[in-house]
Amino acid sequence: MSDDNGTAGAIAFIFEAGVLKRAARTGWWFAGVKHPETIAEHSFRAALIGMMLAAMEGADPARVSMLCVLHDTQETRITDIPHIAKRYLTAVPNTAVTADQVAACAPAVADVITAAVAEYEAGETLEAIVARDADKLECLVQAVEYRHQGIDNVQRWIDSSRAALKTASAHRLADAALTGQPLAWLTPGGAVGSAGQTGR
C-alpha cells in the first residue's frame, strides 16, 4: 500500500533505529568485555561530545550532534563490523544503506538524513571533521572507562582513536580523559582535572 506522506516509512525507520539500543559494539569483545555498550549508547555520547567539541572549535553544535546521531544508523542492516573483519568483508557504502533505509520516508525527511550521512562520510566540512573526532573520542573515553573497570586490553583502542583525532580540542579532551578519573564527578570539586581546568 502506498503512503503519500511518507509516515509509514518514517515510523519504519524509527522502529529500525531501535535495534541500535540492543546491538552491541562488537569490537569490545576482543578486549574481553562480555557485555559491551550498544551502538545507541555510543552514538548518544558521541553526539554529546560532538556538541561540546563544536562549541570549542567554532562549528555548528546542532549539526555536529545530528551527524553523530546518524553516523552508525546503518549498522541495523550491516551490523557493527569489527575492524579485523574489514580485511575480509566488503560492505556497501553507508550512504547506500541510508538511502535504502529512508526510501519510503517523505522526501523532506529522506533528504535531511541522506544529506547528513553524506556529509559525515565525505568528512570535508568542519562539522563532519568535528563529528568524526567525537566518534573517535567517545571510543577512547569508553576504553578508559573499561580500563578503570578492570579490562586491561584496551590500549590499541586508545592508541588508534587518539591517532585519528584531527582537532586541537579533541586532543585536549583526550589528554584529560587519559589523566582523569571516570568517577571524579561524584566528589564535590572532583570535576577539576589534573590540568587545573575549572569549567564555567
For each residue, the residues with C-beta under 8 A, 3 or more apart:
1:
2:
3: 6 7 8 9 104
4:
5: 106
6: 3 9 10 104 105 106 107 109 110
7: 3 10 11 106
8: 3 11 12 104
9: 3 6 12 13 102 103 104 105 106 109
10: 6 7 13 14 105 106 109
11: 7 8 14 15
12: 8 9 15 16 104
13: 9 10 16 17 101 102 105 113
14: 10 11 17 18
15: 11 12 18
16: 12 13 19 76 101
17: 13 14 20 40 73 76
18: 14 15 21 22
19: 16 22 23 76
20: 17 23 38 39 40 43 72 73 75 76
21: 18 38 40 41
22: 18 19 38
23: 19 20 38 39 40 75 76 79 80
24: 28 29 35 36 37 38 39 80
25: 28 36 37 38 39 42 80
26: 29 36 79 80 81 82
27: 30 31 36 80 82 83 157
28: 24 25 31 33 36 37 142 146
29: 24 26 32 33 34 36 82
30: 27 82 84 153
31: 27 28 143 146 151 153 154 157
32: 29 151 152 153
33: 28 29 36 146 151
34: 29
35: 24
36: 24 25 26 27 28 29 33
37: 24 25 28 41 42 142
38: 20 21 22 23 24 25 41 42
39: 20 23 24 25 42 43 72 75 80
40: 17 20 21 23 43 44
41: 21 37 38 44 45
42: 25 37 38 39 45 46 72 138 139 142
43: 20 39 40 46 47 68 69 71 72 73
44: 40 41 47 48 69
45: 41 42 48 49 138 141 142
46: 42 43 49 50 68 71 131 134 135 137 138
47: 43 44 50 51 64 65 66 68 69 134
48: 44 45 51 52 65
49: 45 46 52 53 68 134 137 138 141 173
50: 46 47 53 54 61 64 65 67 68 130 131 133 134
51: 47 48 54 55 61 62 64 65
52: 48 49 55 56 61 173
53: 49 50 56 57 59 64 130 133 134 137 167 169 170 173
54: 50 51 57 58 59 60 61 63 64 65 127 130
55: 51 52 61
56: 52 53 167 169
57: 53 54 126 130 167 168 169
58: 54 126
59: 53 54 63 64 126 127 130
60: 54 63 64 127
61: 50 51 52 54 55 64 65
62: 51 65 66
63: 54 59 60 66 67 116 127
64: 47 50 51 53 54 59 60 61 67 68 127 130 131 134
65: 47 48 50 51 54 61 62 68 69
66: 47 62 63 69 70 116
67: 50 63 64 70 71 116 119 120 127 128 131
68: 43 46 47 49 50 64 65 71 131 134 135
69: 43 44 47 65 66 73
70: 66 67 73 98 113 116 117 120
71: 43 46 67 68 117 120 131 135
72: 20 39 42 43 75 80
73: 17 20 43 69 70 76 98 101 117
74: 77 78 94 97 98 101 117
75: 20 23 39 72 78 79 80
76: 16 17 19 20 23 73 101
77: 74 97 100 101
78: 74 75 81 91 92 97
79: 23 26 75
80: 23 24 25 26 27 39 72 75
81: 26 78 85 86 89 91
82: 26 27 29 30 85 86
83: 27 86
84: 30 87
85: 81 82 88 89
86: 81 82 83 89 91
87: 84
88: 85
89: 81 85 86
90:
91: 78 81 86
92: 78 96 97
93: 96 97 121
94: 74 97 98 117 121
95: 98 99 114 117 118 121
96: 92 93 99 100
97: 74 77 78 92 93 94 100 101
98: 70 73 74 94 95 101 102 113 114 117
99: 95 96 102 103 114
100: 77 96 97 103
101: 13 16 73 74 76 77 97 98 113
102: 9 13 98 99 105 109 110 113 114
103: 9 99 100 110
104: 3 6 8 9 12
105: 6 9 10 13 102 109 110 113
106: 5 6 7 9 10 109 110
107: 6 110 111
108: 111 112
109: 6 9 10 102 105 106 112 113
110: 6 102 103 105 106 107 113 114
111: 107 108 114 115
112: 108 109 115 116
113: 13 70 98 101 102 105 109 110 116 117
114: 95 98 99 102 110 111 117 118
115: 111 112 118 119
116: 63 66 67 70 112 113 119 120
117: 70 71 73 74 94 95 98 113 114 120 121
118: 95 114 115 121 122
119: 67 115 116 122 124 125 127 128
120: 67 70 71 116 117 123 128 131 132
121: 93 94 95 117 118
122: 118 119 125 128
123: 120 128 129 132
124: 119 128 129
125: 119 122 128 129
126: 57 58 59 129 130
127: 54 59 60 63 64 67 119 130 131
128: 67 119 120 122 123 124 125 131 132
129: 123 124 125 126 132 133 166 167
130: 50 53 54 57 59 64 126 127 133 134 167 170
131: 46 50 64 67 68 71 120 127 128 134 135
132: 120 123 128 129 135 136 164 166
133: 50 53 129 130 136 137 164 165 166 167 169 170
134: 46 47 49 50 53 64 68 130 131 137 138 170
135: 46 68 71 131 132 138 139
136: 132 133 139 140 161 162 164 165 170
137: 46 49 53 133 134 140 141 161 165 170 173 174 177
138: 42 45 46 49 134 135 141 142
139: 42 135 136 142 143 157 161
140: 136 137 143 144 157 158 161 162 174 177 178
141: 45 49 137 138 144 145 177
142: 28 37 42 45 138 139 145 146 157
143: 31 139 140 146 147 154 155 157 158 161
144: 140 141 147 148 154 158 177 178 180 182
145: 141 142 148 149 182
146: 28 31 33 142 143 149 151 154
147: 143 144 150 151 152 154
148: 144 145 181 182 183
149: 145 146
150: 147
151: 31 32 33 146 147 154
152: 32 147
153: 30 31 32 156
154: 31 143 144 146 147 151 157 158
155: 143 158 159
156: 153 159 160
157: 27 31 139 140 142 143 154 160 161
158: 140 143 144 154 155 161 162 178
159: 155 156 162 163
160: 156 157 163 164
161: 136 137 139 140 143 157 158 164 165 174
162: 136 140 158 159 165 171 174
163: 159 160
164: 132 133 136 160 161
165: 133 136 137 161 162 170 171 174
166: 129 132 133 170
167: 53 56 57 129 130 133 170 171
168: 57 171 172
169: 53 56 57 133 172 173
170: 53 130 133 134 136 137 165 166 167 173 174
171: 162 165 167 168 174 175
172: 168 169 175 176
173: 49 52 53 137 169 170 176 177
174: 137 140 161 162 165 170 171 177 178
175: 171 172 178 179 195
176: 172 173 179 180 193 195 197
177: 137 140 141 144 173 174 180
178: 140 144 158 174 175
179: 175 176 193 194 195
180: 144 176 177 184 193 194
181: 148 184 190
182: 144 145 148
183: 148 186 190
184: 180 181 187 190 191 193
185: 190 191
186: 183 190
187: 184 190
188:
189: 192
190: 181 183 184 185 186 187
191: 184 185 199
192: 189 196 197 198 199
193: 176 179 180 184 196 197
194: 179 180
195: 175 176 179
196: 192 193
197: 176 192 193
198: 192
199: 191 192
200:
